[in-house]
Amino acid sequence: MIQSALRVDLDVGQGAPLASTVVKAIEARGDKFVLRVVDFLLSGQERELYSDDEPDTVRELRWHLDASLSAVTITAEAGTYRLKHRLPEGVEGATQLSVDASNATAGAHLAKALREMQSLEPDTSKVMTEGIRAVEAAAGAVVTPKDRKPSMGKIVGRLRDKKDWSLTLQRRDDGHPDHHAVVLGMLETLTFAEQHRHSGEPPSQTGAQAHALLAATLVGWFSTGAVVMAAK
């Protein structure tokens, strides 16, 4: 079952091998493969949609992962359990605040980006694309509200051409830091990161994670009124 699901040959011979033989074959492939096997076995544990009770095996594994300060933890999704990369304390809560504060479209795209970012084998291109779409939906609703198809190019162009907007963060008396430059720089960083579409090279996992966290910050700012457009 493991070989079929993960498309590997554990080379344990014919017939029904001993459990210890299978375990050794799995361990021999390294830690990342061990996590893939654990993730697959977790996915077979059914989750009660309207209950917080977890199967004993899931609860015990969660305890061991937490006690050992593992880089992965267990998440419950779509009626089952899976492994995901653990974010630093406080970061996951902050990104969830951005998801909750944003409109339905932005929230859905940002949630997809964050979920993909934390998966064991993330599709980094998908993380980048969903992060961009989330910011377009959140910023577009504020900067170009009449545009049904907001894009990063339109949003950046509007903010650069007209200075009738501000960021509700404090500055020194001499006007520094330049909040316009801060916001535009963040938006342009996301836009430039999409260059992987043309190069054919997928972004690194570290780069994709940074991209998703930057997108979450921007979505939060535009969704909670941190970026203010002048009243007309």
C-alpha positions as CSV (number, residue, x, y, z in Angstrom):
1,M,0.0,0.0,0.0
2,I,2.8,2.4,0.9
3,Q,4.7,1.5,-2.3
4,S,1.7,2.1,-4.5
5,A,0.6,5.3,-2.8
6,L,4.1,6.9,-2.8
7,R,5.2,5.3,-6.1
8,V,8.4,3.8,-4.7
9,D,10.0,0.3,-4.5
10,L,11.1,-0.4,-1.0
11,D,12.9,-3.5,-2.2
12,V,11.6,-5.7,0.6
13,G,11.2,-8.8,-1.5
14,Q,8.1,-10.9,-2.4
15,G,5.3,-11.9,-0.2
16,A,4.4,-10.3,3.1
17,P,7.6,-8.8,4.7
18,L,8.1,-8.4,8.4
19,A,7.1,-5.0,9.8
20,S,10.7,-4.4,11.0
21,T,12.0,-5.0,7.5
22,V,9.6,-2.4,6.1
23,V,10.5,0.1,8.8
24,K,14.2,-0.3,8.0
25,A,13.6,0.1,4.3
26,I,11.7,3.3,5.0
27,E,14.3,4.7,7.4
28,A,17.1,4.0,4.9
29,R,15.5,6.5,2.5
30,G,16.0,9.4,4.9
31,D,14.0,11.7,7.1
32,K,12.0,13.4,4.3
33,F,10.8,10.0,3.1
34,V,9.9,9.0,6.6
35,L,7.7,12.1,6.9
36,R,6.0,11.3,3.6
37,V,5.1,7.8,5.0
38,V,3.8,9.3,8.2
39,D,1.8,11.9,6.3
40,F,0.3,9.1,4.1
41,L,-0.6,7.0,7.1
42,L,-2.1,10.0,8.9
43,S,-4.3,10.7,5.8
44,G,-6.0,7.4,6.5
45,Q,-7.2,8.5,9.9
46,E,-10.8,9.8,9.7
47,R,-11.7,13.0,11.4
48,E,-15.0,13.8,13.0
49,L,-16.0,17.0,11.4
50,Y,-18.0,18.3,14.3
51,S,-15.8,17.0,17.1
52,D,-12.5,18.0,18.6
53,D,-11.7,14.5,19.7
54,E,-8.7,12.9,17.9
55,P,-7.9,9.2,17.5
56,D,-5.3,8.0,20.0
57,T,-2.6,7.5,17.4
58,V,-3.1,11.1,16.2
59,R,-3.1,12.6,19.7
60,E,0.1,10.6,20.7
61,L,1.9,11.6,17.5
62,R,1.0,15.2,18.0
63,W,2.4,15.0,21.6
64,H,5.7,13.6,20.3
65,L,6.0,16.2,17.6
66,D,5.4,19.1,20.1
67,A,7.6,17.6,22.8
68,S,10.5,17.2,20.4
69,L,10.1,20.7,18.9
70,S,9.7,19.1,15.5
71,A,9.7,21.2,12.4
72,V,6.4,19.6,11.4
73,T,3.0,19.4,13.1
74,I,-0.4,17.9,12.4
75,T,-3.2,19.8,10.7
76,A,-6.8,18.7,10.3
77,E,-8.3,19.4,6.9
78,A,-11.0,18.0,4.6
79,G,-12.1,15.4,7.1
80,T,-8.6,13.9,7.6
81,Y,-5.2,14.6,9.2
82,R,-2.0,15.6,7.4
83,L,1.5,16.8,8.3
84,K,2.5,20.4,7.7
85,H,5.6,22.5,8.3
86,R,5.4,24.4,11.5
87,L,5.6,28.2,11.4
88,P,7.3,30.2,14.2
89,E,5.1,31.0,17.2
90,G,2.8,33.9,16.5
91,V,3.4,33.9,12.7
92,E,0.6,31.5,11.9
93,G,-1.9,33.5,14.0
94,A,-0.9,36.7,12.3
95,T,-1.3,35.3,8.8
96,Q,-4.7,33.9,9.8
97,L,-5.7,37.4,10.9
98,S,-5.0,38.6,7.4
99,V,-7.1,35.8,5.9
100,D,-10.0,36.5,8.3
101,A,-9.9,40.3,7.7
102,S,-9.9,40.2,3.9
103,N,-12.7,39.8,1.4
104,A,-13.7,36.4,0.3
105,T,-11.6,36.3,-2.9
106,A,-8.4,37.6,-1.3
107,G,-8.9,35.3,1.8
108,A,-9.4,32.2,-0.4
109,H,-6.2,32.9,-2.4
110,L,-4.2,33.7,0.6
111,A,-5.4,30.6,2.5
112,K,-4.3,28.5,-0.5
113,A,-0.9,30.1,-0.6
114,L,-0.3,29.6,3.1
115,R,-1.6,26.0,3.0
116,E,0.6,25.1,0.1
117,M,3.6,26.9,1.7
118,Q,3.3,24.6,4.7
119,S,2.8,21.3,2.9
120,L,5.6,18.8,3.0
121,E,6.4,19.1,-0.7
122,P,5.1,22.6,-1.6
123,D,4.4,23.7,-5.2
124,T,6.4,26.9,-4.9
125,S,5.0,28.3,-8.1
126,K,1.5,27.9,-6.8
127,V,2.5,29.7,-3.5
128,M,3.8,32.6,-5.6
129,T,0.7,32.8,-7.9
130,E,-1.9,32.5,-5.1
131,G,0.0,35.1,-3.0
132,I,-0.1,37.6,-5.9
133,R,-3.8,36.9,-6.5
134,A,-4.6,37.5,-2.9
135,V,-2.9,40.9,-2.9
136,E,-4.5,41.9,-6.2
137,A,-8.0,41.1,-4.7
138,A,-7.3,42.9,-1.4
139,A,-5.5,46.0,-2.8
140,G,-7.7,46.3,-5.8
141,A,-10.8,46.6,-3.6
142,V,-9.1,49.7,-2.0
143,V,-7.0,51.2,-4.8
144,T,-9.1,50.5,-8.0
145,P,-12.5,49.5,-6.5
146,K,-14.3,49.9,-9.9
147,D,-12.0,47.6,-11.7
148,R,-13.4,44.0,-11.9
149,K,-10.1,42.6,-12.9
150,P,-7.5,44.3,-10.7
151,S,-3.8,43.5,-11.5
152,M,-0.6,44.3,-9.8
153,G,0.4,46.6,-12.7
154,K,-2.7,48.7,-12.4
155,I,-2.5,48.9,-8.6
156,V,1.2,49.9,-8.5
157,G,0.6,52.4,-11.4
158,R,-2.3,54.0,-9.6
159,L,-0.4,54.3,-6.3
160,R,2.8,55.6,-8.0
161,D,1.0,58.2,-10.2
162,K,-1.2,59.7,-7.5
163,K,-0.1,60.6,-3.9
164,D,-3.6,60.8,-2.5
165,W,-3.0,57.9,-0.1
166,S,-1.2,57.2,3.1
167,L,-0.1,54.4,5.4
168,T,-1.4,54.7,9.0
169,L,2.0,54.1,10.7
170,Q,4.0,56.7,12.5
171,R,6.9,58.6,10.8
172,R,9.5,61.1,12.0
173,D,8.9,64.8,11.8
174,D,11.1,64.9,8.6
175,G,8.7,62.4,6.9
176,H,10.9,59.3,7.1
177,P,10.5,56.5,6.5
178,D,8.8,57.2,3.2
179,H,5.6,55.1,3.5
180,H,4.8,55.4,-0.2
181,A,8.2,53.9,-1.0
182,V,7.7,51.1,1.5
183,V,4.3,50.0,0.2
184,L,5.3,50.4,-3.5
185,G,8.5,48.5,-2.8
186,M,6.6,45.6,-1.2
187,L,4.2,45.4,-4.1
188,E,6.9,45.6,-6.7
189,T,8.9,42.9,-4.9
190,L,5.9,40.5,-5.3
191,T,5.5,41.5,-8.9
192,F,9.2,40.9,-9.7
193,A,9.1,37.5,-7.9
194,E,6.7,36.3,-10.6
195,Q,9.6,36.4,-13.1
196,H,9.9,32.6,-12.5
197,R,7.1,32.2,-15.0
198,H,9.4,33.4,-17.8
199,S,12.7,31.8,-16.6
200,G,11.1,28.4,-16.2
201,E,12.9,27.9,-12.9
202,P,10.6,27.3,-9.9
203,P,11.3,29.5,-6.9
204,S,13.0,28.0,-3.9
205,Q,11.0,26.9,-0.9
206,T,12.6,29.7,1.2
207,G,11.8,32.3,-1.4
208,A,8.2,31.1,-1.7
209,Q,7.7,31.2,2.0
210,A,9.0,34.8,2.2
211,H,6.7,35.7,-0.7
212,A,3.7,34.2,1.1
213,L,4.4,36.0,4.3
214,L,5.0,39.3,2.5
215,A,1.6,38.8,0.7
216,A,-0.1,38.1,4.0
217,T,1.2,41.4,5.4
218,L,0.0,43.4,2.4
219,V,-3.4,41.7,2.4
220,G,-3.7,42.5,6.1
221,W,-2.8,46.2,5.5
222,F,-5.2,46.7,2.7
223,S,-8.0,44.8,4.4
224,T,-7.8,46.5,7.8
225,G,-7.6,50.1,6.6
226,A,-3.8,50.6,7.1
227,V,-3.6,51.9,3.5
228,V,-5.9,54.9,3.3
229,M,-7.1,56.5,0.0
230,A,-8.1,60.1,0.2
231,A,-11.8,60.7,0.2
232,K,-13.2,62.2,-3.1
